Amino acid sequence: MHHPQVGDSLDELDTPSMIVDLTLMEENIDRLMQRFREKKIHVRPHLKTVKSPELARRLLAAGAVGGCVAKVSEAEVMAQEGIDDLLITTEIVGKPKLSRLVTLIQHHPRIKVVIDSFIGAQELNTALHEAQLEIDVLIDLNVGQNRCGVLPGKEALTLAHYCSKLPHLHLVGVQGYEGHLQHIHSPEERTQRCHQAMRLLTETAAQLRFEGFPIEVVTTGGTGTAEICADYGGITEVQPGSFIFMDTDYRNALGPTYANALTILSTVISRPTPTRAVIDAGLKSLSIDSGMPEPKGLPGIEYQPGGDEHGILTWTKIADPAQAHLEVGDRIELIPSHIDTTVNLHDHYYAYRDGMLEAIWPVAARGKVQ
């Protein structure tokens, strides 16, 4: 069996495979970093998108100050590879998770976490007390997403005062993620609602400072809103992740700001009727939680999953079905609708330039959901 190697042609890759156009990816990274360098805002990319220490290193080399991860298990994978200036953006609750965190902090003291409850803060403090360790924490604020987070203002202040009595926690900042605004198509509405969220975040940071808390980090922003956030006074860092590869959901909201650099390469395995082709990429290769992936460069042709392993292409919108020149054995690329959940289905990135494989990166944090 031939294992793909650097130097191979893309034509030699088996399908389905997750392929990355390095030229486009590098342009995406440069474009984003340049924009925030000009705004003097730190970029702490969310690594739950790439799940790869190799790609994290590329982002750091381009100017990122560190990384975000969603889970302790992702932090373990990154820290093992020497990437340990990390913010874990999800609350850490329960003895098994806390004991893993404590082990991690022993070797990687720069890791920071978020809290949004008395119980969560108390249990974190207890776990650290037993190990005689300390940790930097951020208060997670609900700025409108209605997921995790305390309410801005009084609730946040109460939690901060509670936190100040816990000797193993050092409050250094606030996090407020406006995930509900990432994919709003109207730039005016997205900007206006983002400003509302930023006002809640920055006003709470100011109130906390007024009461004597050393709030250094005010962190927020995804690919869809990071630039709007960065222009709002009082924000110190942003957490975009998807910009590196993009997907159709973000492209439809943002337009051509960043290029679709990642696609799933697939093969036509059946051509049963004049208006249907079947490919070898189904639900186990492409996520559909944000809609259907898009066949690249094939206008009028639509994809839908045909089960775990099959994808069905139809072209009802093409006036003359015979124009759909898809034959058994043809290879097509699909642009994912949601990058994070699609990446998590694959073991490797096959990165290419000019049709030749230049790098193969394992998706090292694949399946790290704990």
ChimeraX attribute file (.defattr): number of C-alpha atoms within 10 A of each C-alpha:
attribute: neighborCount
match mode: 1-to-1
recipient: residues
	/A:1	3
	/A:2	7
	/A:3	8
	/A:4	15
	/A:5	15
	/A:6	13
	/A:7	12
	/A:8	15
	/A:9	16
	/A:10	19
	/A:11	11
	/A:12	13
	/A:13	19
	/A:14	13
	/A:15	18
	/A:16	22
	/A:17	21
	/A:18	24
	/A:19	21
	/A:20	24
	/A:21	22
	/A:22	20
	/A:23	14
	/A:24	18
	/A:25	21
	/A:26	16
	/A:27	15
	/A:28	21
	/A:29	19
	/A:30	15
	/A:31	15
	/A:32	20
	/A:33	19
	/A:34	14
	/A:35	13
	/A:36	20
	/A:37	13
	/A:38	8
	/A:39	12
	/A:40	13
	/A:41	18
	/A:42	21
	/A:43	28
	/A:44	25
	/A:45	30
	/A:46	26
	/A:47	27
	/A:48	24
	/A:49	25
	/A:50	24
	/A:51	25
	/A:52	22
	/A:53	23
	/A:54	17
	/A:55	16
	/A:56	22
	/A:57	18
	/A:58	13
	/A:59	23
	/A:60	16
	/A:61	10
	/A:62	15
	/A:63	18
	/A:64	20
	/A:65	15
	/A:66	23
	/A:67	27
	/A:68	29
	/A:69	24
	/A:70	21
	/A:71	20
	/A:72	24
	/A:73	19
	/A:74	24
	/A:75	29
	/A:76	21
	/A:77	19
	/A:78	25
	/A:79	19
	/A:80	13
	/A:81	14
	/A:82	12
	/A:83	21
	/A:84	23
	/A:85	18
	/A:86	24
	/A:87	26
	/A:88	21
	/A:89	22
	/A:90	18
	/A:91	19
	/A:92	23
	/A:93	14
	/A:94	10
	/A:95	12
	/A:96	10
	/A:97	14
	/A:98	19
	/A:99	15
	/A:100	13
	/A:101	23
	/A:102	22
	/A:103	13
	/A:104	19
	/A:105	20
	/A:106	14
	/A:107	12
	/A:108	20
	/A:109	16
	/A:110	15
	/A:111	23
	/A:112	21
	/A:113	25
	/A:114	24
	/A:115	29
	/A:116	23
	/A:117	19
	/A:118	14
	/A:119	11
	/A:120	15
	/A:121	23
	/A:122	18
	/A:123	16
	/A:124	26
	/A:125	23
	/A:126	15
	/A:127	18
	/A:128	23
	/A:129	16
	/A:130	9
	/A:131	14
	/A:132	12
	/A:133	16
	/A:134	19
	/A:135	20
	/A:136	17
	/A:137	23
	/A:138	27
	/A:139	29
	/A:140	27
	/A:141	29
	/A:142	22
	/A:143	26
	/A:144	21
	/A:145	15
	/A:146	13
	/A:147	13
	/A:148	18
	/A:149	24
	/A:150	22
	/A:151	19
	/A:152	24
	/A:153	17
	/A:154	13
	/A:155	15
	/A:156	24
	/A:157	20
	/A:158	13
	/A:159	17
	/A:160	21
	/A:161	14
	/A:162	14
	/A:163	22
	/A:164	13
	/A:165	11
	/A:166	15
	/A:167	14
	/A:168	22
	/A:169	22
	/A:170	18
	/A:171	24
	/A:172	17
	/A:173	22
	/A:174	25
	/A:175	26
	/A:176	27
	/A:177	27
	/A:178	25
	/A:179	19
	/A:180	15
	/A:181	20
	/A:182	20
	/A:183	19
	/A:184	19
	/A:185	17
	/A:186	11
	/A:187	15
	/A:188	10
	/A:189	12
	/A:190	19
	/A:191	17
	/A:192	13
	/A:193	17
	/A:194	24
	/A:195	17
	/A:196	12
	/A:197	23
	/A:198	26
	/A:199	18
	/A:200	18
	/A:201	27
	/A:202	21
	/A:203	14
	/A:204	22
	/A:205	27
	/A:206	15
	/A:207	17
	/A:208	22
	/A:209	14
	/A:210	11
	/A:211	11
	/A:212	9
	/A:213	19
	/A:214	14
	/A:215	18
	/A:216	15
	/A:217	18
	/A:218	22
	/A:219	25
	/A:220	26
	/A:221	28
	/A:222	23
	/A:223	23
	/A:224	26
	/A:225	26
	/A:226	21
	/A:227	19
	/A:228	17
	/A:229	26
	/A:230	24
	/A:231	14
	/A:232	14
	/A:233	10
	/A:234	18
	/A:235	22
	/A:236	18
	/A:237	23
	/A:238	27
	/A:239	26
	/A:240	24
	/A:241	24
	/A:242	22
	/A:243	26
	/A:244	28
	/A:245	26
	/A:246	27
	/A:247	26
	/A:248	20
	/A:249	22
	/A:250	25
	/A:251	19
	/A:252	13
	/A:253	17
	/A:254	19
	/A:255	12
	/A:256	10
	/A:257	14
	/A:258	23
	/A:259	19
	/A:260	24
	/A:261	22
	/A:262	26
	/A:263	27
	/A:264	25
	/A:265	25
	/A:266	25
	/A:267	21
	/A:268	22
	/A:269	17
	/A:270	17
	/A:271	17
	/A:272	10
	/A:273	9
	/A:274	12
	/A:275	16
	/A:276	18
	/A:277	22
	/A:278	25
	/A:279	27
	/A:280	21
	/A:281	26
	/A:282	22
	/A:283	17
	/A:284	16
	/A:285	27
	/A:286	30
	/A:287	22
	/A:288	17
	/A:289	10
	/A:290	15
	/A:291	13
	/A:292	20
	/A:293	25
	/A:294	20
	/A:295	21
	/A:296	16
	/A:297	11
	/A:298	14
	/A:299	12
	/A:300	13
	/A:301	19
	/A:302	17
	/A:303	19
	/A:304	19
	/A:305	23
	/A:306	16
	/A:307	12
	/A:308	13
	/A:309	15
	/A:310	20
	/A:311	24
	/A:312	20
	/A:313	21
	/A:314	20
	/A:315	21
	/A:316	13
	/A:317	11
	/A:318	14
	/A:319	9
	/A:320	10
	/A:321	14
	/A:322	11
	/A:323	9
	/A:324	18
	/A:325	8
	/A:326	18
	/A:327	14
	/A:328	14
	/A:329	13
	/A:330	12
	/A:331	17
	/A:332	19
	/A:333	21
	/A:334	21
	/A:335	23
	/A:336	30
	/A:337	24
	/A:338	23
	/A:339	27
	/A:340	20
	/A:341	19
	/A:342	23
	/A:343	25
	/A:344	23
	/A:345	17
	/A:346	19
	/A:347	16
	/A:348	18
	/A:349	20
	/A:350	24
	/A:351	23
	/A:352	21
	/A:353	15
	/A:354	11
	/A:355	13
	/A:356	18
	/A:357	24
	/A:358	18
	/A:359	16
	/A:360	17
	/A:361	14
	/A:362	17
	/A:363	20
	/A:364	18
	/A:365	22
	/A:366	20
	/A:367	14
	/A:368	17
	/A:369	11
	/A:370	11
